[in-house]
Amino acid sequence: MIFHGHPIRLSLALLLLGATLCSAASKPYEETEARGHWYNFFIRPKKDNARDQLAYADDLRATGWLRSATKQYRLLTVFWPQAPEAPTAQISLARVLDARQKWEDAFEEYTYLIEHYPNTFTYNEIIQRQFEIAETVMTTRKGKFLFFPGFESPDRAIPLFEKILEHAPEWPKAAECQFLIGRAHEFGYDYDESVAAYLTLLVRYPDSPFAEQAAFRRAHCLKLLADGEPNNESVLDESWTAMNQFVNRYPKSEHNAEALKVRDELLRRRAQLAFGRARYYDTITKQPKAALMEYQDFVRNFPHSDAALEAQTRIEQLAPLVEKNEKAKVIH
């Protein structure tokens, strides 16, 4: 996961902690404090105070040395995390990574900015940029090489959208974030998760412009789950219910004709399973009482089914037999 802390920042922080614990006498934080430890030869900033370090990193960035600028901005935030220059270095770090198209790294650094340096930047601007990065990650193929086009991996964007919602649940594009989480799961054939994501949108943002699409996508994904488990009545029932609710709530939707067709197909499949269960008790296990109850439920739930007449006929035939058997039990 990308939100457990940047590995470079974490490593540097651990080294700094070790230096503090091993020092003979602790000193209060000072911007210009020298760090005379053996590892400074490898990872120390180029300058000995935050102000000069920021100027140095800015110069690298201005002259196009973006990779070096990335390193120097990060070192500033590690060595002088409380300095006045630290928030500026942090946002510059994120923007340089952004410019280098290191999308997920940039998103992580924007997140670090939000969580560690609040009120030092324009909040909506940063959230909007994170949203754009998440969209890019969702639609960009991964693993491109020469003529190999790479492969789609929209699920990489899911934790990014989730992080945006964590920080800005009432942001104007929050509903769209939630919708895209559902779509990313759907593109990855994870229909259970997509159903849950769309339902979350409908509960949290029922009046958003994305509610109609979410309702249809949820019903569609439930239908796909039902297709994968043709004998699972609970999934089939839930799928029909979701599609029926969509038709009733959005009668003018562009998806209405398709939804009606799918709803009727699901109703037919539900009736087929219900009638098959009644026939099983009737002809296979020879349980007339159970068969009678199932036929009665069938007629009540599917009165317009092609098999409704046959079911009613069996009800009329089984009812006297079941009554006779019940009376015989009482006598004995």
HUPEJO-V757777 format. One record per residue. RES is the residue in three letters. SS is DSSP state (2 for helix, 1 for strand, 0 for the rest). Layout:
<<RES SS> <RES SS>>
//
This chain:
<<MET 0> <ILE 0> <PHE 0> <HIS 0> <GLY 0> <HIS 0> <PRO 2> <ILE 2> <ARG 2> <LEU 2> <SER 2> <LEU 2> <ALA 2> <LEU 2> <LEU 2> <LEU 2> <LEU 2> <GLY 2> <ALA 2> <THR 2> <LEU 2> <CYS 2> <SER 0> <ALA 0> <ALA 0> <SER 0> <LYS 0> <PRO 0> <TYR 0> <GLU 0> <GLU 0> <THR 0> <GLU 0> <ALA 0> <ARG 0> <GLY 0> <HIS 0> <TRP 0> <TYR 0> <ASN 2> <PHE 2> <PHE 2> <ILE 2> <ARG 0> <PRO 0> <LYS 0> <LYS 0> <ASP 0> <ASN 0> <ALA 2> <ARG 2> <ASP 2> <GLN 2> <LEU 2> <ALA 2> <TYR 2> <ALA 2> <ASP 2> <ASP 2> <LEU 2> <ARG 2> <ALA 2> <THR 0> <GLY 0> <TRP 0> <LEU 2> <ARG 2> <SER 2> <ALA 2> <THR 2> <LYS 2> <GLN 2> <TYR 2> <ARG 2> <LEU 2> <LEU 2> <THR 2> <VAL 2> <PHE 2> <TRP 0> <PRO 0> <GLN 0> <ALA 0> <PRO 0> <GLU 0> <ALA 2> <PRO 2> <THR 2> <ALA 2> <GLN 2> <ILE 2> <SER 2> <LEU 2> <ALA 2> <ARG 2> <VAL 2> <LEU 2> <ASP 2> <ALA 2> <ARG 0> <GLN 0> <LYS 0> <TRP 2> <GLU 2> <ASP 2> <ALA 2> <PHE 2> <GLU 2> <GLU 2> <TYR 2> <THR 2> <TYR 2> <LEU 2> <ILE 2> <GLU 2> <HIS 2> <TYR 0> <PRO 0> <ASN 0> <THR 0> <PHE 0> <THR 0> <TYR 2> <ASN 2> <GLU 2> <ILE 2> <ILE 2> <GLN 2> <ARG 2> <GLN 2> <PHE 2> <GLU 2> <ILE 2> <ALA 2> <GLU 2> <THR 2> <VAL 2> <MET 2> <THR 2> <THR 0> <ARG 0> <LYS 1> <GLY 0> <LYS 0> <PHE 1> <LEU 0> <PHE 0> <PHE 1> <PRO 0> <GLY 0> <PHE 1> <GLU 0> <SER 0> <PRO 2> <ASP 2> <ARG 2> <ALA 2> <ILE 2> <PRO 2> <LEU 2> <PHE 2> <GLU 2> <LYS 2> <ILE 2> <LEU 2> <GLU 2> <HIS 2> <ALA 0> <PRO 0> <GLU 0> <TRP 0> <PRO 0> <LYS 0> <ALA 2> <ALA 2> <GLU 2> <CYS 2> <GLN 2> <PHE 2> <LEU 2> <ILE 2> <GLY 2> <ARG 2> <ALA 2> <HIS 2> <GLU 2> <PHE 2> <GLY 0> <TYR 0> <ASP 0> <TYR 2> <ASP 2> <GLU 2> <SER 2> <VAL 2> <ALA 2> <ALA 2> <TYR 2> <LEU 2> <THR 2> <LEU 2> <LEU 2> <VAL 2> <ARG 2> <TYR 0> <PRO 0> <ASP 0> <SER 0> <PRO 0> <PHE 0> <ALA 2> <GLU 2> <GLN 2> <ALA 2> <ALA 2> <PHE 2> <ARG 2> <ARG 2> <ALA 2> <HIS 2> <CYS 2> <LEU 2> <LYS 2> <LEU 2> <LEU 2> <ALA 2> <ASP 2> <GLY 2> <GLU 0> <PRO 0> <ASN 0> <ASN 0> <GLU 2> <SER 2> <VAL 2> <LEU 2> <ASP 2> <GLU 2> <SER 2> <TRP 2> <THR 2> <ALA 2> <MET 2> <ASN 2> <GLN 2> <PHE 2> <VAL 2> <ASN 2> <ARG 2> <TYR 0> <PRO 0> <LYS 0> <SER 0> <GLU 0> <HIS 0> <ASN 2> <ALA 2> <GLU 2> <ALA 2> <LEU 2> <LYS 2> <VAL 2> <ARG 2> <ASP 2> <GLU 2> <LEU 2> <LEU 2> <ARG 2> <ARG 2> <ARG 2> <ALA 2> <GLN 2> <LEU 2> <ALA 2> <PHE 2> <GLY 2> <ARG 2> <ALA 2> <ARG 2> <TYR 2> <TYR 2> <ASP 2> <THR 2> <ILE 2> <THR 0> <LYS 0> <GLN 0> <PRO 2> <LYS 2> <ALA 2> <ALA 2> <LEU 2> <MET 2> <GLU 2> <TYR 2> <GLN 2> <ASP 2> <PHE 2> <VAL 2> <ARG 2> <ASN 2> <PHE 0> <PRO 0> <HIS 0> <SER 0> <ASP 0> <ALA 0> <ALA 2> <LEU 2> <GLU 2> <ALA 2> <GLN 2> <THR 2> <ARG 2> <ILE 2> <GLU 2> <GLN 2> <LEU 2> <ALA 2> <PRO 2> <LEU 2> <VAL 2> <GLU 2> <LYS 2> <ASN 2> <GLU 2> <LYS 2> <ALA 2> <LYS 2> <VAL 2> <ILE 2> <HIS 0>>
//
